[in-house]
Amino acid sequence: MKLIRAGSLFLLIIFSSCSFNFMFLVPDKISKNTKQIKVLNREKDTVVISYSGSNFQPMFIKNKDTVQDDFTIESVVFKSTNGNNLNGWLIKPKNTAPEITLLHFHGNAGNLLSQYKAMTPLIKNGFQIFLFDYSGFGFSEGKATRKNVLLDGLSALDYIKTRDDVKETKIVLYGQSLGGHLAAVIGEKRQNEIAALVIEGAFSSHNDIAAHTARQLYLPGFLGRLFVQHGYCAKQSIVYYKKPLLIIHSTEDEIVPFYMGEKIFSLANEPKEFYEIKKCHICGPKYYSDEISEKIKKMLLRQAQ
């Protein structure tokens, strides 16, 4: 009986360890030979995404016609300092000359194709947005690891700063979920190179979210902390960040608890603002695009005064 209990405990620990580490990075990889992908949009229509060229330029086709949006997408490939070629999209409004570039850090799952829609509602308010896939996501090379995510984020900032269509704009980091945690770290490391930081639905540290997940599985929180390496940490980095900060978190967030957004905010320096919203995890731009846009512009205006 003791042997059975010991074996069960061992299996529980192994399962828990795998679960905690798996939750951080769940990439959706796309083969470089892929020419088309079919998806079902919210109107239940089938949309075909056709890729062309060495930069994987996408074209969206519905009912055999090219989809017309109020923005353009330029797909690029750039090099990360870890040696991996990464795929990014620069999305620009068609009828506005942008003054602000949002560098977007997406969450732990999917790829550009599933992530870009989270940010496009902000385009109508004049922003241009650079989104990219971390190593191992989408068409980006390499393996998805937390170390690579950090190196890729830093490299994405380095890349956009070389572009003429970004140099004359103010750069704002906008991170969601895992990307929000990442944005806090990169914001602190590179605050002299950016104008402001926006964090939406972010966890306060890898250990904190692992402990929360353990409790959701009816396990002691310390098990989550035990099996997850601490590494870089939003709640530690934010203490040293001194530029404008906007933190967005939903009280209805079922993925990252609301108190974690509050925790990051409590540790942050002025100037800072906390925007409490409703709705789902990292759904801010979908439901509050005008309000978020206005808050970003106002904090940049205050900084300039």
Secondary structure, DSSP 8 states (H G I E B T S, - for coil): -HHHHHHHHHHHHHHHHHHHHHTT-EE-B--TT--EEEEE-TTS-EEEEEEETTTTEEEEEETTEE---SEEEEEEEEE-TTS-EEEEEEEEESS---SEEEEEE--SEE-HHHHGGGTGGGGGGT-EEEEE--TTSBT--S---HHHHHHHHHHHHHHHTT-HHHHTSEEEEEEETHHHHHHHHHHHHTGGG-SEEEEES--S-HHHHHHHHHHHTTS-HHHHHHHS---S-HHHHGGG--S-EEEEEETT-SSS-HHHHHHHHHH--SSEEEEEE-SSTT-HHHHHHHHHHHHHHHHHHHHH-
